[in-house]
Amino acid sequence: MAEGRPVGQRLAGLGKPINLRVIALGLDNFKSFRKKTRIPLRDGFSTISGPNGSGKSNIIDALQFVLGTATSRGMRAERLTDLICNQGGKNSARVWIEMEGTFPRADGTLVTKQIEVARVVRRSRSGTNAHYELDGDSIRLTDLHDVLRNLGFPTSGQNVVMQGDVIQLATMGGVKRRQVLDELAGTKEFDRRIGEAHRELEASDRCTEDTKLILKELGSRLGQLKKERDQALAFQTLTSRKASLEEDLTVLEVTEAEVKVGAKAQEIESGQKAERALSKRRETLTQALEEKQSDLREVEAELAAKGEGERMQAVRAVETLRAKLDGAATRSAELEATQKAREAALPEAEAQAAKHTKTLAELDQRAAALDGQVRAKEGAHQALAGRMEAASEALSSQSAAQLDAAQQGRKLREEQERKRVRERELTERDRTLAETISRLAAEEQHLSASQTEVSGRLGEVREASKVAAETYRAQRESTAETTERRRKLLQNLNAMRAGLESVSAKVGKAEREVAVAEDRRTQALLMSGGKALGFLRTKKLDGIHGPVSDLVRFETETALAIEAAAGGRLNWVVTDDEHVAKRGIELLRQSRVGRLSFAPLTKTRGPKLEGQAPRGAAILGFALDLVEYDPCYEEVMRSVFGNTLVVRTLQDGLPLIGRYRMVTLEGDILERHGIMSGGAASRSSRSLLAAATAGEEVEAKKQAFYELERQQSAARGALREAEKAYEAASQELAQASTKLAEAEAKSASLNGELRRLEEQGGSPAKRLGELAEELAAQRAEAQAVSQELEQVRAALQAESSQLSSLDDTGASSAFEALTREAKQLETEMRAIEVELAALRTQHAEVRAERRAVEERLASAEAGLVQARSELEALGVERARLEEEREAMRAELSAREGELKALSGELLALAQRRDAAREAAQAARDAVTQADHELRSLRESLEGLQVELTELRERATALRAAAEAREIEVPGPEEAPPDLGKERKRLEDTLGKIVRELDGMGPVNQLAIEQFDEAESRHGELEEKINSLDEEKTQIRTRIVGLEGKKKVAFLHAFALVSEAFSRTFAELARGEGRLRLEDPKDPFAGGLIIEARPRGKKLSKLEIMSGGEKTLTSLAFIFALQEVNPAPFFVFDEVDAALDGVNTDVLSEAIARRGSDRQYLVISHHRVMLDKSNQTLGVTMRKGHGTQVTGVTMDEADAENELAEAGASS
């Protein structure tokens, strides 16, 4: 066997097996197999034979046992422990089956895998334990069947046919026989879905009846609610009148307050008149004071005229000198920066000159290369001329008849050669002239462009120089501003970092507080469930939702009431189903940690609420309504809280004893039958309250933590923004400093360039005039040479035509060959001449470009000389500035001495000024006394004003309150003459209405809303009944549809099995067989009839056939079922017992034919059956040794090896 691993891993990435087969069956201490025995099974048809009682059927039982397809009773055992061999000396039995299959991989290749399925049963003092294994790993039966079905291996047991199954099929009624087809057609699933639909229909019927009862009760309440609503409406009318009278009283109060405000305002007006008289006296005193102050100003003016003016002039002179020193220092720095910029620009100018020098060298190389090409082409041309001469001499040596033509041709060719020489001379001269003209034109164009460029550049540089100077000044100011802004940003950044550190510390503290609160809440919940619940919480089993106390939410105020209402049921553990609950109970029992109650969601059902809770301020409602939970726990919560009512106090619940079970907010309990429980709650009984309180504390701590986190995040964001701003300011400062230096250098550079351009402005004009005259002469000569060249070429063309006509007159083969050669040579000479002309043109262009580069090099070298001279001038100017600064320092020292002497003279004038100030102070004191009197009067007025303000505020508040209540209040001018009488009238009327309201007694103020709600609820219930009727119609329609689909599935399976039965019966009995339904229209109302006509007999039903015919017919039906529902492995247990030799032979051949693509294991005593099989296993029973494999016969030569292997294992 391959190493045991879970099938999900071993078969991962593999498809469904192509040919799954059983290769061996193993038994160890199972029933009569006392010793461990492995029975190899071959492909095809295998048989088992042996005496009765030797244990043949135990092999079939072992197969059913290991595959879980039979109960212990089905294996002829009362209990599982009866399957253990008592004589084996072991307390366990094990059966295993080995299978092998070829599986396709995803890439299309095939791989062979082996699988082992085993089942073990053990007997111990604590009971019986049995489990299944798949490749050595424990597995549940349902999971095992899922794996086998995925592999195509049957798990229903239909592939195992016992002798009793054949007899039962022959004797069973038609309905049971039809039910065999039901299972094959899968009608059970349809029956399940139809049953669910019927249950839904019953639930809808119950819901409809309940709704109708509620509707009836609600209808009876509407009448009483209508009476209460009418009383409430009357109460509202009186209340409205009462509010109207109260509004009138409010208007009266506002009017009274505003009348008092008018009186107080008149009193203040009288005081203000007295204030105006006192103010006039103060003005007289103030005029006297101004005269004294005028005297003081005259003395101060004299001081300013005699001393301060001269002093300020001296100060301004000192400041002027200092400013000049600063300007000289700035100019010195500017000159230094300009000098550095010039020094920095020198390498670039030198590099440009070097670049022009390199370009000249490259152009010289190109010119030399072109000269070589020209010489090569001229050599080729001379060679072709020699060959042309040789061809001409060969033509001259022809016959006498051609001699004259040849001589004439030779003369013409000589003349042609002379003209070609002249043509070449003219061409060379034309080329030379073209080069000269091109050079002169380029120079002219360069000078014109240079002059235009210099003129334009001169204006641009002047403007740019002004802009650069202004830019330098603006950039210097911007740099100072940026430096100050960066300093302030740095201070802000440091403050924000300190603030962030403080907030981060608070966040850490809040996080620790949340953890502590969470721990307190967890401890409170653990205390509520005890040790067992704490243990179960740690296991975290699948399917466990948790205790009820974890699944409900409620207000802290109701915690004691909820805990009292639920009691110990708060510790119920909610599970998915009863199986999970069973696992939990077993785990608690094994761990011995205590007991718990479990509430499976699939089984728990609680009582419905008994109508609505009674209304009243002291009644909070049903406990179930005061908790929040997930809707899936509805039934569990009904079981936990039932119909328990929550009231505020014991006194509130006393009138309701006998009608409800109640709890109070203090945790007291009032049972419906009268028992009352209460008192001081112990600490353990307040665990839910403690958990709720801790939960609220956790939420509060979390909110504080989240707020601090938000603040921390905001602080970090602000810090990042501040850091970005500081970084931007730093970068801006660096850029500003760079731009300042650049602006300074640019300004100096532009000034130098301006001077150079002004010096160079007039030089190109003279050279342009000279070039214009030289160009005119060269162009005239070029035109004459071109005309002569055209004449020479025309004469050459005429002579060539004449020479061609002479050549044509003396045609002979040799002569024609020589003529063709001469023409070819002439063509090649012309091509070379064209190439020579192109090369000479290129040579001229290179020389012209070289001259332009030489001029640019000269210009660059002149610029270098100019830059060096400017550097020398800058050094001289800097030295001059230093001398001027020294002279200004000396003058500043002298000016500062003069300023010190002038300060002594000013001291005397200051003493006179002090005397004048004392006289002005006396006048000021008189004014102060008048101010004191005026202030006293004003304080009195302010007191009156405060009273007026208070009155106005009260009036304003009363008016605002009236306006807030939307009461329109007229002005005080519209007040009634007798405010007291009007107030009494309103208060009397209001008292009468109050007495009427008191006489109405208790009024249900909610009756109007309750009546509307009840009426709306009545309509909703009617709509719900209509909706339920529609739902029931839909369910009935679904049931009809499922019934139809069930019938179609059954008829399809019936058609397949019927067709297969006809074939298999013809194969086994050489006759005709058919299946027929008792009621074809309603197949489920009747049974299945099997009719057959064996060869040579009449058509008859299965029930009236002979024993052998019944067996063959039943086997044909079984084969038909197997064809429709194929499997790789089938077992027959003595199904041929009722057959004679001939029919057994037919059956064995049918099995052998089917064994080509599946395995058959047959228990039989017939020799013919054994002979037709591929493998025969013989079993015997030896006393004291149990069942043993004693012999095997097969048609393969290697059978002995497998027999030896089986014997060794036994």
Secondary structure in CASP SS format (residue, H / E / C, confidence):
PFRMAT SS
TARGET T0000
AUTHOR 0000-0000-0000
METHOD secondary structure of the structure
MODEL  1
M C 1.00
A C 1.00
E C 1.00
G C 1.00
R C 1.00
P C 1.00
V H 1.00
G H 1.00
Q H 1.00
R H 1.00
L C 1.00
A C 1.00
G C 1.00
L E 1.00
G C 1.00
K C 1.00
P C 1.00
I C 1.00
N C 1.00
L C 1.00
R E 1.00
V E 1.00
I E 1.00
A E 1.00
L E 1.00
G E 1.00
L E 1.00
D E 1.00
N C 1.00
F E 1.00
K C 1.00
S C 1.00
F E 1.00
R C 1.00
K C 1.00
K C 1.00
T E 1.00
R E 1.00
I E 1.00
P E 1.00
L C 1.00
R C 1.00
D C 1.00
G C 1.00
F E 1.00
S E 1.00
T E 1.00
I E 1.00
S E 1.00
G C 1.00
P C 1.00
N C 1.00
G C 1.00
S C 1.00
G C 1.00
K H 1.00
S H 1.00
N H 1.00
I H 1.00
I H 1.00
D H 1.00
A H 1.00
L H 1.00
Q H 1.00
F H 1.00
V H 1.00
L H 1.00
G C 1.00
T C 1.00
A C 1.00
T C 1.00
S C 1.00
R C 1.00
G C 1.00
M C 1.00
R C 1.00
A C 1.00
E C 1.00
R C 1.00
L H 1.00
T H 1.00
D H 1.00
L H 1.00
I E 1.00
C C 1.00
N H 1.00
Q H 1.00
G H 1.00
G C 1.00
K C 1.00
N C 1.00
S E 1.00
A E 1.00
R E 1.00
V E 1.00
W E 1.00
I E 1.00
E E 1.00
M E 1.00
E E 1.00
G E 1.00
T E 1.00
F E 1.00
P E 1.00
R E 1.00
A C 1.00
D C 1.00
G C 1.00
T C 1.00
L E 1.00
V E 1.00
T E 1.00
K E 1.00
Q E 1.00
I E 1.00
E E 1.00
V E 1.00
A E 1.00
R E 1.00
V E 1.00
V E 1.00
R E 1.00
R E 1.00
S E 1.00
R C 1.00
S C 1.00
G E 1.00
T E 1.00
N E 1.00
A E 1.00
H E 1.00
Y E 1.00
E E 1.00
L E 1.00
D C 1.00
G C 1.00
D E 1.00
S E 1.00
I E 1.00
R C 1.00
L H 1.00
T H 1.00
D H 1.00
L H 1.00
H H 1.00
D H 1.00
V H 1.00
L H 1.00
R H 1.00
N H 1.00
L C 1.00
G C 1.00
F C 1.00
P C 1.00
T C 1.00
S C 1.00
G C 1.00
Q C 1.00
N C 1.00
V E 1.00
V E 1.00
M E 1.00
Q H 1.00
G H 1.00
D H 1.00
V H 1.00
I H 1.00
Q H 1.00
L H 1.00
A H 1.00
T H 1.00
M C 1.00
G C 1.00
G H 1.00
V H 1.00
K H 1.00
R H 1.00
R H 1.00
Q H 1.00
V H 1.00
L H 1.00
D H 1.00
E H 1.00
L H 1.00
A H 1.00
G C 1.00
T H 1.00
K H 1.00
E H 1.00
F H 1.00
D H 1.00
R H 1.00
R H 1.00
I H 1.00
G H 1.00
E H 1.00
A H 1.00
H H 1.00
R H 1.00
E H 1.00
L H 1.00
E H 1.00
A H 1.00
S H 1.00
D H 1.00
R H 1.00
C H 1.00
T H 1.00
E H 1.00
D H 1.00
T H 1.00
K H 1.00
L H 1.00
I H 1.00
L H 1.00
K H 1.00
E H 1.00
L H 1.00
G H 1.00
S H 1.00
R H 1.00
L H 1.00
G H 1.00
Q H 1.00
L H 1.00
K H 1.00
K H 1.00
E H 1.00
R H 1.00
D H 1.00
Q H 1.00
A H 1.00
L H 1.00
A H 1.00
F H 1.00
Q H 1.00
T H 1.00
L H 1.00
T H 1.00
S H 1.00
R H 1.00
K H 1.00
A H 1.00
S H 1.00
L H 1.00
E H 1.00
E H 1.00
D H 1.00
L H 1.00
T H 1.00
V H 1.00
L H 1.00
E H 1.00
V H 1.00
T H 1.00
E H 1.00
A H 1.00
E H 1.00
V H 1.00
K H 1.00
V H 1.00
G H 1.00
A H 1.00
K H 1.00
A H 1.00
Q H 1.00
E H 1.00
I H 1.00
E H 1.00
S H 1.00
G H 1.00
Q H 1.00
K H 1.00
A H 1.00
E H 1.00
R H 1.00
A H 1.00
L H 1.00
S H 1.00
K H 1.00
R H 1.00
R H 1.00
E H 1.00
T H 1.00
L H 1.00
T H 1.00
Q H 1.00
A H 1.00
L H 1.00
E H 1.00
E H 1.00
K H 1.00
Q H 1.00
S H 1.00
D H 1.00
L H 1.00
R H 1.00
E H 1.00
V H 1.00
E H 1.00
A H 1.00
E H 1.00
L H 1.00
A H 1.00
A H 1.00
K H 1.00
G H 1.00
E H 1.00
G H 1.00
E H 1.00
R H 1.00
M H 1.00
Q H 1.00
A H 1.00
V H 1.00
R H 1.00
A H 1.00
V H 1.00
E H 1.00
T H 1.00
L H 1.00
R H 1.00
A H 1.00
K H 1.00
L H 1.00
D H 1.00
G H 1.00
A H 1.00
A H 1.00
T H 1.00
R H 1.00
S H 1.00
A H 1.00
E H 1.00
L H 1.00
E H 1.00
A H 1.00
T H 1.00
Q H 1.00
K H 1.00
A H 1.00
R H 1.00
E H 1.00
A H 1.00
A H 1.00
L H 1.00
P H 1.00
E H 1.00
A H 1.00
E H 1.00
A H 1.00
Q H 1.00
A H 1.00
A H 1.00
K H 1.00
H H 1.00
T H 1.00
K H 1.00
T H 1.00
L H 1.00
A H 1.00
E H 1.00
L H 1.00
D H 1.00
Q H 1.00
R H 1.00
A H 1.00
A H 1.00
A H 1.00
L H 1.00
D H 1.00
G H 1.00
Q H 1.00
V H 1.00
R H 1.00
A H 1.00
K H 1.00
E H 1.00
G H 1.00
A H 1.00
H H 1.00
Q H 1.00
A H 1.00
L H 1.00
A H 1.00
G H 1.00
R H 1.00
M H 1.00
E H 1.00
A H 1.00
A H 1.00
S H 1.00
E H 1.00
A H 1.00
L H 1.00
S H 1.00
S C 1.00
Q C 1.00
S C 1.00
A H 1.00
A H 1.00
Q H 1.00
L H 1.00
D H 1.00
A H 1.00
A H 1.00
Q H 1.00
Q H 1.00
G H 1.00
R H 1.00
K H 1.00
L H 1.00
R H 1.00
E H 1.00
E H 1.00
Q H 1.00
E H 1.00
R H 1.00
K H 1.00
R H 1.00
V H 1.00
R H 1.00
E H 1.00
R H 1.00
E H 1.00
L H 1.00
T H 1.00
E H 1.00
R H 1.00
D H 1.00
R H 1.00
T H 1.00
L H 1.00
A H 1.00
E H 1.00
T H 1.00
I H 1.00
S H 1.00
R H 1.00
L H 1.00
A H 1.00
A H 1.00
E H 1.00
E H 1.00
Q H 1.00
H H 1.00
L H 1.00
S H 1.00
A H 1.00
S H 1.00
Q H 1.00
T H 1.00
E H 1.00
V H 1.00
S H 1.00
G H 1.00
R H 1.00
L H 1.00
G H 1.00
E H 1.00
V H 1.00
R H 1.00
E H 1.00
A H 1.00
S H 1.00
K H 1.00
V H 1.00
A H 1.00
A H 1.00
E H 1.00
T H 1.00
Y H 1.00
R H 1.00
A H 1.00
Q H 1.00
R H 1.00
E H 1.00
S H 1.00
T H 1.00
A H 1.00
E H 1.00
T H 1.00
T H 1.00
E H 1.00
R H 1.00
R H 1.00
R H 1.00
K H 1.00
L H 1.00
L H 1.00
Q H 1.00
N H 1.00
L H 1.00
N H 1.00
A H 1.00
M H 1.00
R H 1.00
A H 1.00
G H 1.00
L H 1.00
E H 1.00
S H 1.00
V H 1.00
S H 1.00
A H 1.00
K H 1.00
V H 1.00
G H 1.00
K H 1.00
A H 1.00
E H 1.00
R H 1.00
E H 1.00
V H 1.00
A H 1.00
V H 1.00
A H 1.00
E H 1.00
D H 1.00
R H 1.00
R H 1.00
T H 1.00
Q H 1.00
A H 1.00
L H 1.00
L H 1.00
M H 1.00
S H 1.00
G H 1.00
G H 1.00
K H 1.00
A H 1.00
L H 1.00
G H 1.00
F H 1.00
L H 1.00
R H 1.00
T H 1.00
K H 1.00
K C 1.00
L C 1.00
D C 1.00
G C 1.00
I E 1.00
H E 1.00
G E 1.00
P E 1.00
V H 1.00
S H 1.00
D H 1.00
L H 1.00
V C 1.00
R E 1.00
F C 1.00
E C 1.00
T H 1.00
E H 1.00
T H 1.00
A H 1.00
L H 1.00
A H 1.00
I H 1.00
E H 1.00
A H 1.00
A H 1.00
A H 1.00
G H 1.00
G H 1.00
R H 1.00
L H 1.00
N H 1.00
W C 1.00
V E 1.00
V E 1.00
T E 1.00
D C 1.00
D C 1.00
E H 1.00
H H 1.00
V H 1.00
A H 1.00
K H 1.00
R H 1.00
G H 1.00
I H 1.00
E H 1.00
L H 1.00
L H 1.00
R H 1.00
Q H 1.00
S H 1.00
R C 1.00
V C 1.00
G C 1.00
R C 1.00
L C 1.00
S C 1.00
F E 1.00
A E 1.00
P E 1.00
L C 1.00
T C 1.00
K C 1.00
T C 1.00
R C 1.00
G C 1.00
P C 1.00
K C 1.00
L C 1.00
E C 1.00
G C 1.00
Q C 1.00
A C 1.00
P C 1.00
R C 1.00
G C 1.00
A C 1.00
A C 1.00
I E 1.00
L E 1.00
G E 1.00
F E 1.00
A H 1.00
L H 1.00
D H 1.00
L H 1.00
V C 1.00
E E 1.00
Y C 1.00
D C 1.00
P H 1.00
C H 1.00
Y H 1.00
E H 1.00
E H 1.00
V H 1.00
M H 1.00
R H 1.00
S H 1.00
V H 1.00
F H 1.00
G C 1.00
N C 1.00
T C 1.00
L E 1.00
V E 1.00
V E 1.00
R C 1.00
T C 1.00
L H 1.00
Q H 1.00
D H 1.00
G H 1.00
L H 1.00
P H 1.00
L H 1.00
I E 1.00
G C 1.00
R C 1.00
Y E 1.00
R C 1.00
M E 1.00
V E 1.00
T E 1.00
L C 1.00
E C 1.00
G C 1.00
D C 1.00
I E 1.00
L E 1.00
E C 1.00
R C 1.00
H C 1.00
G C 1.00
I C 1.00
M E 1.00
S E 1.00
G C 1.00
G C 1.00
A C 1.00
A C 1.00
S C 1.00
R C 1.00
S H 1.00
S H 1.00
R H 1.00
S H 1.00
L H 1.00
L H 1.00
A H 1.00
A H 1.00
A H 1.00
T H 1.00
A H 1.00
G H 1.00
E H 1.00
E H 1.00
V H 1.00
E H 1.00
A H 1.00
K H 1.00
K H 1.00
Q H 1.00
A H 1.00
F H 1.00
Y H 1.00
E H 1.00
L H 1.00
E H 1.00
R H 1.00
Q H 1.00
Q H 1.00
S H 1.00
A H 1.00
A H 1.00
R H 1.00
G H 1.00
A H 1.00
L H 1.00
R H 1.00
E H 1.00
A H 1.00
E H 1.00
K H 1.00
A H 1.00
Y H 1.00
E H 1.00
A H 1.00
A H 1.00
S H 1.00
Q H 1.00
E H 1.00
L H 1.00
A H 1.00
Q H 1.00
A H 1.00
S H 1.00
T H 1.00
K H 1.00
L H 1.00
A H 1.00
E H 1.00
A H 1.00
E H 1.00
A H 1.00
K H 1.00
S H 1.00
A H 1.00
S H 1.00
L H 1.00
N H 1.00
G H 1.00
E H 1.00
L H 1.00
R H 1.00
R H 1.00
L H 1.00
E H 1.00
E H 1.00
Q H 1.00
G C 1.00
G C 1.00
S C 1.00
P H 1.00
A H 1.00
K H 1.00
R H 1.00
L H 1.00
G H 1.00
E H 1.00
L H 1.00
A H 1.00
E H 1.00
E H 1.00
L H 1.00
A H 1.00
A H 1.00
Q H 1.00
R H 1.00
A H 1.00
E H 1.00
A H 1.00
Q H 1.00
A H 1.00
V H 1.00
S H 1.00
Q H 1.00
E H 1.00
L H 1.00
E H 1.00
Q H 1.00
V H 1.00
R H 1.00
A H 1.00
A H 1.00
L H 1.00
Q H 1.00
A H 1.00
E H 1.00
S H 1.00
S H 1.00
Q H 1.00
L H 1.00
S H 1.00
S H 1.00
L H 1.00
D H 1.00
D H 1.00
T H 1.00
G C 1.00
A C 1.00
S C 1.00
S H 1.00
A H 1.00
F H 1.00
E H 1.00
A H 1.00
L H 1.00
T H 1.00
R H 1.00
E H 1.00
A H 1.00
K H 1.00
Q H 1.00
L H 1.00
E H 1.00
T H 1.00
E H 1.00
M H 1.00
R H 1.00
A H 1.00
I H 1.00
E H 1.00
V H 1.00
E H 1.00
L H 1.00
A H 1.00
A H 1.00
L H 1.00
R H 1.00
T H 1.00
Q H 1.00
H H 1.00
A H 1.00
E H 1.00
V H 1.00
R H 1.00
A H 1.00
E H 1.00
R H 1.00
R H 1.00
A H 1.00
V H 1.00
E H 1.00
E H 1.00
R H 1.00
L H 1.00
A H 1.00
S H 1.00
A H 1.00
E H 1.00
A H 1.00
G H 1.00
L H 1.00
V H 1.00
Q H 1.00
A H 1.00
R H 1.00
S H 1.00
E H 1.00
L H 1.00
E H 1.00
A H 1.00
L H 1.00
G H 1.00
V H 1.00
E H 1.00
R H 1.00
A H 1.00
R H 1.00
L H 1.00
E H 1.00
E H 1.00
E H 1.00
R H 1.00
E H 1.00
A H 1.00
M H 1.00
R H 1.00
A H 1.00
E H 1.00
L H 1.00
S H 1.00
A H 1.00
R H 1.00
E H 1.00
G H 1.00
E H 1.00
L H 1.00
K H 1.00
A H 1.00
L H 1.00
S H 1.00
G H 1.00
E H 1.00
L H 1.00
L H 1.00
A H 1.00
L H 1.00
A H 1.00
Q H 1.00
R H 1.00
R H 1.00
D H 1.00
A H 1.00
A H 1.00
R H 1.00
E H 1.00
A H 1.00
A H 1.00
Q H 1.00
A H 1.00
A H 1.00
R H 1.00
D H 1.00
A H 1.00
V H 1.00
T H 1.00
Q H 1.00
A H 1.00
D H 1.00
H H 1.00
E H 1.00
L H 1.00
R H 1.00
S H 1.00
L H 1.00
R H 1.00
E H 1.00
S H 1.00
L H 1.00
E H 1.00
G H 1.00
L H 1.00
Q H 1.00
V H 1.00
E H 1.00
L H 1.00
T H 1.00
E H 1.00
L H 1.00
R H 1.00
E H 1.00
R H 1.00
A H 1.00
T H 1.00
A H 1.00
L H 1.00
R H 1.00
A H 1.00
A H 1.00
A H 1.00
E H 1.00
A H 1.00
R C 1.00
E C 1.00
I C 1.00
E C 1.00
V C 1.00
P C 1.00
G C 1.00
P H 1.00
E H 1.00
E H 1.00
A C 1.00
P C 1.00
P C 1.00
D C 1.00
L H 1.00
G H 1.00
K H 1.00
E H 1.00
R H 1.00
K H 1.00
R H 1.00
L H 1.00
E H 1.00
D H 1.00
T H 1.00
L H 1.00
G H 1.00
K H 1.00
I H 1.00
V H 1.00
R H 1.00
E H 1.00
L H 1.00
D H 1.00
G H 1.00
M C 1.00
G C 1.00
P C 1.00
V C 1.00
N C 1.00
Q C 1.00
L C 1.00
A H 1.00
I H 1.00
E H 1.00
Q H 1.00
F H 1.00
D H 1.00
E H 1.00
A H 1.00
E H 1.00
S H 1.00
R H 1.00
H H 1.00
G H 1.00
E H 1.00
L H 1.00
E H 1.00
E H 1.00
K H 1.00
I H 1.00
N H 1.00
S H 1.00
L H 1.00
D H 1.00
E H 1.00
E H 1.00
K H 1.00
T H 1.00
Q H 1.00
I H 1.00
R H 1.00
T H 1.00
R H 1.00
I H 1.00
V H 1.00
G H 1.00
L H 1.00
E H 1.00
G H 1.00
K H 1.00
K H 1.00
K H 1.00
V H 1.00
A H 1.00
F H 1.00
L H 1.00
H H 1.00
A H 1.00
F H 1.00
A H 1.00
L H 1.00
V H 1.00
S H 1.00
E H 1.00
A H 1.00
F H 1.00
S H 1.00
R H 1.00
T H 1.00
F H 1.00
A H 1.00
E H 1.00
L H 1.00
A H 1.00
R C 1.00
G C 1.00
E E 1.00
G E 1.00
R E 1.00
L E 1.00
R E 1.00
L E 1.00
E C 1.00
D C 1.00
P C 1.00
K C 1.00
D C 1.00
P H 1.00
F H 1.00
A H 1.00
G C 1.00
G C 1.00
L E 1.00
I E 1.00
I E 1.00
E E 1.00
A E 1.00
R E 1.00
P C 1.00
R C 1.00
G C 1.00
K C 1.00
K C 1.00
L C 1.00
S E 1.00
K E 1.00
L H 1.00
E H 1.00
I H 1.00
M C 1.00
S C 1.00
G H 1.00
G H 1.00
E H 1.00
K H 1.00
T H 1.00
L H 1.00
T H 1.00
S H 1.00
L H 1.00
A H 1.00
F H 1.00
I H 1.00
F H 1.00
A H 1.00
L H 1.00
Q H 1.00
E H 1.00
V H 1.00
N C 1.00
P C 1.00
A C 1.00
P C 1.00
F E 1.00
F E 1.00
V E 1.00
F E 1.00
D E 1.00
E C 1.00
V C 1.00
D C 1.00
A C 1.00
A C 1.00
L C 1.00
D C 1.00
G H 1.00
V H 1.00
N H 1.00
T H 1.00
D H 1.00
V H 1.00
L H 1.00
S H 1.00
E H 1.00
A H 1.00
I H 1.00
A H 1.00
R H 1.00
R H 1.00
G C 1.00
S C 1.00
D C 1.00
R C 1.00
Q E 1.00
Y E 1.00
L E 1.00
V E 1.00
I E 1.00
S C 1.00
H C 1.00
H C 1.00
R H 1.00
V H 1.00
M H 1.00
L H 1.00
D H 1.00
K H 1.00
S C 1.00
N C 1.00
Q E 1.00
T E 1.00
L E 1.00
G E 1.00
V E 1.00
T E 1.00
M E 1.00
R E 1.00
K C 1.00
G C 1.00
H C 1.00
G E 1.00
T E 1.00
Q E 1.00
V E 1.00
T E 1.00
G E 1.00
V E 1.00
T E 1.00
M E 1.00
D C 1.00
E C 1.00
A C 1.00
D C 1.00
A H 1.00
E H 1.00
N H 1.00
E H 1.00
L H 1.00
A H 1.00
E H 1.00
A H 1.00
G H 1.00
A H 1.00
S H 1.00
S C 1.00
END
